[in-house]
Amino acid sequence: MSDQHELARVEADPIADPGLPAHLPRPTDVDERAEKRAERQVSLFFGLSALCTLAFCVSYFVFQVGDEPDVILGFGASNLTMGLFLGLALLLIGIGTIQWARKLMADTEIVEYRHAASSSDEDKEETLAALRLGTEESGIARRPLIRNSLLGSVLLLGAPAVIMLRDLGPLPGDKLTTTVWKRGMRVVQDVSGTPIRPQDMEVGQLVNGEPAVFFEDDEEGEPKYEGIELQVEKAKAAVIVVRMQPDDIKPWPGRENWGVDGILCYSKICTHVGCPISLWEQQTHHLLCPCHQSTFDLADNGKVIFGPAARHLPQLPLAVDGEGYLIATSDFTEAVGPSFWERNNDEPGA
């Protein structure tokens, strides 16, 4: 062999053959019936995976949970069957993929030499050609049975995810945007439940308040709210009532009648992360949150003047009933609490 031919051989194959055995064809390479049988087997694994996913969904609705759960072999039937079927669904997809690779995809050895970090255009074209070749050799384009069963089993795996997300709890509905406040409901002191008269408040005074409904009974003489429901509603409806000189108040348009003789009412929940706030500085009309020092100007519609809070304090419109007590004229016109979601608020300064 000439030196030129030897050099060409070394450049084309710089590493000597390590002694790989000769390639032996698999039964599926030479027997069409074996190939079809393997294709059906792989599709069967994918199909069984889809059935297991459906069984997971059925188990969620069939078996009882809670105080008297259904039991299988001493375990909660719901958790046992859901875990079993979801595990089998994933396992069968893995087994089907492995069998597909072992029996039907090309199994010839491929040599790839290392190159510089930046590939040439020729190398890039060669890589794309190799990817196209791999796709062709996998047979996914010409094996619709395998392709469709794989896609079906994988897409169905979204169903358990939806069910498990739904199982986190009931949807909130309008609970995030409403409280128990409504037109005509009295504002009372939060401990004693005593109704508040405007003449009983001094200029500069702050009173922690809540709706009178928490101290009322229903038609059968039972409390309208009890237990966890009472605590949840109290946390959302808690307010502070402050009195200042009417001339110091700068209401936004449409809020001119939201106060009574310089008395204003705001949500007690900080709009940063929901801490209760009532640190009142009567000379500046500022309300300070003790958690992260967000500061709100209550004379200027609860506007944020310092700190991480991104939204003003919601204000509750007030009036006086026939007996001279402070009442709400509506619920809050915006959601109370932390700014955990985006709001489109038309109020100035929102």
N, C-alpha and C positions, 0 to 999 in steps of 0.2 A: 504494500500500500504506500502510495506517495505521501510525502510530508503534507502536501496540500489537502489530500483526502483525510489524513489523520487529524489535521487541525479542524477541518469541518466537522468531523465526527465528535471531537471533544467539545466544540462550541455548541453543537446540537444536544449532546448528552454528556455534560461535564462530570457527572457522577456515574461511576460504573454500576452495572446491574448488580444489586445486592444478592441476587439469587432467588428472586420470587418464583414460586412454582407456576407452571403453565396454568392459564385460566381454564377452569372446568365449567361448562355450561350447567345451569340449574334445570331441574325438570320443567319449570315454567318457561325456560328459554327455548326448549325444543319440542314441547308437547302442548299443543293448543288447548287440549282439554284440561290439562293441569293449570294452564294459565287462566282459563275461564273459572276453574274451581277456586283458585287463589283469589281471583277478583271478587267472586261471590262471598268468600270467607271474610275478606276485608270489609266489604259492604255490610255483611252481617254484624260485625263488631260495631260499626258506626250506627247501624239501625238499632242494635240493642242499647247503645248509649242514649239514643234519642228516647227510647222507651223508658229507660231509667230516669231521665230528666222529667218526663211526664209523670212517672210514678212519684218523684219528689214533690211535684206540684200537687198531686192528688193527696199525698200524705199530709200536706200542710192543712188541707181543708177537712180531711176525714177524721183525724184523731183529735180528741179533746185534750186541751191543756188547761192549766189553772189549778183550782182547789181540788178537783177530782179528775186528774188526767188519766187517759188510757195507758195501760201498762203492758209491755211485752218483755218476758223474761226478767222481770224486776226492774226494767228501765222504762223511762217515759217513751211511749210509742211514737210520739211525734218526732222527738229528737233522734231516736234510734233509726227510724225508717228514713227520715230526711237525710241524715248523715250517711246512711248506707247507700241509698240510691244516688246521691250526688257523688260519692266516692266511686261507685261503680261506673257512673256516666263518664267521669274523667279517666278512669282506668281503661275502659273499653276504647275510648278514643286513642289513648296511648298505644294499646295493644294493636289496634287496627293500623295505626300509622307505622308501627314497627314491622308488622307483617307485610304491609305494602312495600316498604323499603327493602325488606329481605327477599321477597319473592318476585316482585314485579318491576321495581326500578332497576336501572342499569347498575351492574356491580363490577365493572371494569376499573382497574386502578388508574388514577389520574396523577400525573406528576406536574407540580407547579414550582417553578424556581423563584427564589426571592429576587427582588429587584430594588432599585432605588426608591426612596420614599415618594418621589413624584413620578407617576407613571406617564409614559409617552402616550400619544394618541393611538398608536398602534396597539399598545397594551390594553388601553381602555376598550377599544373595539373588540379585542380578543376576549376580554372579560365579559362584555355584553354577549358576545357570541357563545361563550361557555354557559352563561346563564340561560340563554335561549335553548342551548343544547340540553341543559339539565332539565328544563321544563318539558322539552320534547321527550327526553328519555324517561321522565317520571310517568308519562302516559296519562297525565291528568286531563289533557285535551281530548284524547281518544278513548278515555274510560269514563264515560258519563255516569255510570253506576256508582263508581267509587267517589267521583267528584261530588255528585249530588247528595249521596248519603253522608259524606264528610261535612259538607256545608250545612245540611239539615241538623246533624248532631251538634255542631258547634254553635249554630244560631240559636238552637233551643236552650243552650246553656244560659242565655239571657233571662229566661223565665225564672229560674231560682234566684237570680240577683234581684229581679223586680219583687218577687215575693218576700225575700228577706228584708229589703228596704221598706216594703209596706208593713212588715211586722214590727218595725220600730215603734209604731204607735198610730193612733188615729190622726187623720189630717186635721190641722188646726181650724180650717174654715175661716170665719171672721174673728176668731178669738184673739188674734194678735192685734186687731185694729179696733176692738170695742171693749168697753168696761160696763159695769152695772149702772153707771151714772145715766140718768135720763131726766127729762123735763119735769120739774116740780119736786125732785128729790132733795130733801134737806141735807145741809152740810152740818155734821155733828163732830164734836171732839172725839178723838180716836180712842180714848180710854173709857171715859164716862158715858159717851153717847149723848151728851148734852147738846141740844140745838144752839146755834150761835146767832145772837142778835148783833147788828152792826154797832149799836150804841155800847155794847159790852166790850168792844175792842178799842184799845188805845192806839194812837199813831205810833208806828214803829214796832208794834207787837206782831209775833208770829204764833199761829196756832196750828198744830198737827190735826188734820181732820180726815174724815171718811164719810161715805154715804150712810144715811140713817137706816137703810134697808138691812144692814148687818145686825141691827138691834131690834128688828121687827119680826113678828111671827106670821106664819101663813094662816089660812082660814081655819085650819085644824088645830091652831095653837102651837105648832111646831116651828122652830127656827127656820127661816127661809134658806139659810146657808149653814152648813155644818162641816166639820172635819177638814179634809184636804181641799174640798171645793171652797170652803170659807177662806182658807189661807191663800189660795190662788187668787180669788177675787179681791181680797183685801190688798194683796201685793200690787195688783194692777190699778186699783182705785184709790190708793193712798194719795192724799193731797196736803198741801200747806196753804194756809190762809194768812195773808199779811195785810197790814194797813199802813198806808203812807199818805202824805199830803196829795190831794188830787192834782195840784198843779205840777207835781214832780213826775206824773205819769205821762208817757208818750205812746199812746196806743196806735197800732197799725190801723189803716183804713178798714172799717167794718168791725173794729173792736172797741169803738168808743163807749158802748153800753155794756161791756163785759164785766165791769166792776160796779161796786156800790159804795159811794162816798169814800173813794180811795181804797176800798178793800178789793183785793185781787186773789184769785185762787189758781194754783199751778200744781202740776203733777209732782209728787215727791220723789220720783224715780229719775236718777241721773241718766241723761241720754248717751253717756259714754259706755259704761258696762252695767248699769242698773243699780248702783248703790243708792240707799235711801239718804236723802239730804235734807238738812234743816239748820245748817250753820248760817245764821242770818246776821248781817251787819246793817243795822237800821239806818245809819247815817248815809251810807253809800247805796243802799237798796240792793246790795250784792248778796247772793246766796252761794255758799262754798260747799263743794262736795269733798268730804273728808278722805275719800279713797285716792283720788288722783288730782285733786285741787282744781277741777273744772269750776269755773266761776260764771254765774249767770246774773244778768242785770234784770231784776224783776220790775223795775220801773220802765224798762224798755222791752216789754213783751217776752221776758225770759231769755234775751239774747246772750249767746256765749261771748264773754269778753276775755277769757283766759282758760288755758288747759286743753286737754285732748278731746273733749266733747265736740262733736261736729254738728250738733243740731240744738236749737233753742228748746227750752222746757215747754211742753204743751200746756196751754191755759184752758181752764174750765170757766165758761161764761156763767156769771152769777146774777141773781135778782133777789127780791124779797117777797115772801108769800103774804097772805092776808093777816097772819098773826105776827108779822115782823121778823121772821127768821130767814136766814140766808138759804137759798135754794139754787140748784143748778137749772139752767134753762135748756140744757141738752147734754149729751155725752161729749167727751173730748172730740174735737173736729179732726184730730190726727192721732196716729198710733202713739201710745206712751211706751216708754222703756228704751232700751239700748238700740242704737242704729245698726242692727244686724242685717238689714236688707236695704236696698236702694228705695228711696221715696221720691216721688214727683210731687213736691209741695209748692203750691202757688203762693204761700205766705211770704211776705218780704222778709229777708234775712234768714230764710230756711236753709 
